[in-house]
Amino acid sequence: MSHVAYLGLGANLDNPAQQIADAVELLKKASGVEVLQCSKLYGSKPLGPQDQPDYVNAVCKIAVTLSPQALLEECQQIEHEMGRIKKRHWGERTIDVDILLYDELVMQTADLTIPHAQMHLRDFVLVPLAEIAPALQIPNIGTVEKMFGQLEQSFLKPIQPE
């Protein structure tokens, strides 16, 4: 059975736009994953420490036959394969691939929370998600469009891949 999931991708080291493009290519090759649509790339200021480069972010819609846990493992494998470097909490990284949504599932385990915690408050998630799925319902929260409209401010800028 196929499920629809949304992934958030972010990077701010070693040519971040290329890191995201490479992660999408690895997703396309992953067993049980079909990339259906990806947003444009967006530049954003770091959420955490400000003494790091700006981020590049995107959101991808995928069809997946994997369980949420297996999808998490696939995302982590892609990060590992790409040599993910995470120096500190909310710090710089070569690639981050997060599960934002998986169908209408609501779940929380020690290593996975769906919908992704705080996604409805983060412009670097909502702006690209609104681009590809504005009417999408975030379980227990509301539509992407509604959450996007409630953002107090957004500093995201669409960027062209390098």
C-alpha positions as semicolon CSV with decimal commas, in nm:
position;residue;x (nm);y (nm);z (nm)
1;M;0,000;0,000;0,000
2;S;0,128;0,343;-0,092
3;H;0,133;0,636;0,148
4;V;0,197;1,006;0,090
5;A;0,463;1,174;0,298
6;Y;0,630;1,514;0,298
7;L;0,998;1,558;0,373
8;G;1,180;1,873;0,477
9;L;1,534;1,911;0,345
10;G;1,787;2,161;0,472
11;A;2,160;2,228;0,444
12;N;2,404;2,511;0,506
13;L;2,749;2,360;0,444
14;D;2,943;2,253;0,135
15;N;2,722;2,400;-0,141
16;P;2,382;2,354;0,028
17;A;2,176;2,377;-0,293
18;Q;2,378;2,089;-0,438
19;Q;2,346;1,894;-0,112
20;I;1,967;1,915;-0,143
21;A;1,976;1,818;-0,511
22;D;2,194;1,519;-0,424
23;A;1,959;1,414;-0,141
24;V;1,662;1,428;-0,381
25;E;1,852;1,209;-0,628
26;L;1,920;0,955;-0,352
27;L;1,551;0,962;-0,257
28;K;1,463;0,887;-0,619
29;K;1,688;0,579;-0,606
30;A;1,559;0,457;-0,268
31;S;1,353;0,138;-0,267
32;G;0,990;0,202;-0,177
33;V;1,013;0,578;-0,240
34;E;0,882;0,778;-0,537
35;V;0,950;1,152;-0,544
36;L;0,630;1,316;-0,668
37;Q;0,706;1,687;-0,634
38;C;0,964;1,922;-0,482
39;S;0,937;2,288;-0,395
40;K;1,176;2,555;-0,511
41;L;1,480;2,614;-0,296
42;Y;1,454;2,883;-0,028
43;G;1,724;3,063;0,163
44;S;1,674;3,119;0,535
45;K;1,856;3,253;0,837
46;P;1,956;2,985;1,090
47;L;1,698;2,896;1,355
48;G;1,965;2,835;1,618
49;P;2,305;2,997;1,663
50;Q;2,346;3,290;1,428
51;D;2,723;3,243;1,381
52;Q;2,671;2,997;1,094
53;P;2,591;3,021;0,722
54;D;2,235;3,073;0,598
55;Y;2,035;2,761;0,514
56;V;1,887;2,635;0,192
57;N;1,554;2,455;0,242
58;A;1,302;2,264;0,033
59;V;1,007;2,029;0,081
60;C;0,939;1,715;-0,121
61;K;0,617;1,521;-0,157
62;I;0,677;1,148;-0,190
63;A;0,480;0,828;-0,233
64;V;0,617;0,560;-0,008
65;T;0,549;0,194;0,064
66;L;0,776;0,202;0,368
67;S;0,650;0,226;0,726
68;P;0,720;0,557;0,904
69;Q;1,007;0,393;1,096
70;A;1,156;0,245;0,777
71;L;1,124;0,585;0,607
72;L;1,308;0,745;0,898
73;E;1,584;0,487;0,861
74;E;1,603;0,561;0,486
75;C;1,629;0,936;0,554
76;Q;1,903;0,874;0,810
77;Q;2,084;0,644;0,565
78;I;2,079;0,920;0,302
79;E;2,218;1,166;0,558
80;H;2,489;0,916;0,651
81;E;2,570;0,837;0,287
82;M;2,608;1,207;0,216
83;G;2,850;1,244;0,507
84;R;2,616;1,441;0,728
85;I;2,801;1,663;0,965
86;K;2,605;1,806;1,258
87;K;2,835;2,008;1,478
88;R;2,584;2,124;1,741
89;H;2,213;2,139;1,823
90;W;2,040;2,363;1,567
91;G;2,383;2,419;1,419
92;E;2,537;2,390;1,077
93;R;2,499;2,069;0,877
94;T;2,566;1,930;0,534
95;I;2,217;1,778;0,501
96;D;1,905;1,723;0,706
97;V;1,616;1,509;0,579
98;D;1,313;1,520;0,812
99;I;0,976;1,350;0,787
100;L;0,719;1,628;0,819
101;L;0,398;1,437;0,749
102;Y;0,298;1,079;0,668
103;D;-0,062;1,052;0,548
104;E;-0,280;1,182;0,834
105;L;-0,076;0,990;1,089
106;V;-0,017;1,128;1,437
107;M;0,251;0,941;1,630
108;Q;0,532;0,992;1,875
109;T;0,811;0,751;1,959
110;A;1,152;0,803;2,112
111;D;1,301;0,888;1,772
112;L;1,010;0,999;1,552
113;T;0,730;1,251;1,589
114;I;0,471;1,292;1,312
115;P;0,365;1,560;1,230
116;H;0,711;1,702;1,282
117;A;0,715;1,907;1,602
118;Q;0,699;2,284;1,548
119;M;0,669;2,253;1,169
120;H;0,360;2,473;1,173
121;L;0,563;2,756;1,327
122;R;0,862;2,743;1,094
123;D;0,863;2,954;0,779
124;F;1,136;2,738;0,622
125;V;0,887;2,448;0,631
126;L;0,556;2,627;0,569
127;V;0,664;2,844;0,276
128;P;0,789;2,556;0,056
129;L;0,506;2,332;0,178
130;A;0,249;2,600;0,088
131;E;0,405;2,620;-0,258
132;I;0,331;2,253;-0,335
133;A;0,036;2,169;-0,105
134;P;-0,148;2,475;0,031
135;A;-0,470;2,285;0,109
136;L;-0,290;2,002;0,287
137;Q;-0,427;1,932;0,634
138;I;-0,173;1,912;0,918
139;P;-0,334;1,673;1,169
140;N;-0,464;1,847;1,483
141;I;-0,341;2,185;1,354
142;G;-0,514;2,300;1,034
143;T;-0,433;2,356;0,669
144;V;-0,090;2,457;0,550
145;E;-0,244;2,768;0,396
146;K;-0,398;2,869;0,730
147;M;-0,072;2,813;0,919
148;F;0,119;3,002;0,650
149;G;-0,124;3,293;0,691
150;Q;-0,060;3,295;1,066
151;L;0,317;3,331;1,036
152;E;0,407;3,658;1,203
153;Q;0,691;3,712;0,957
154;S;0,900;3,524;0,710
155;F;1,249;3,603;0,590
156;L;1,264;3,324;0,333
157;K;1,374;3,408;-0,018
158;P;1,340;3,181;-0,322
159;I;1,684;3,107;-0,462
160;Q;1,820;2,957;-0,780
161;P;2,035;2,645;-0,752
162;E;2,404;2,719;-0,782
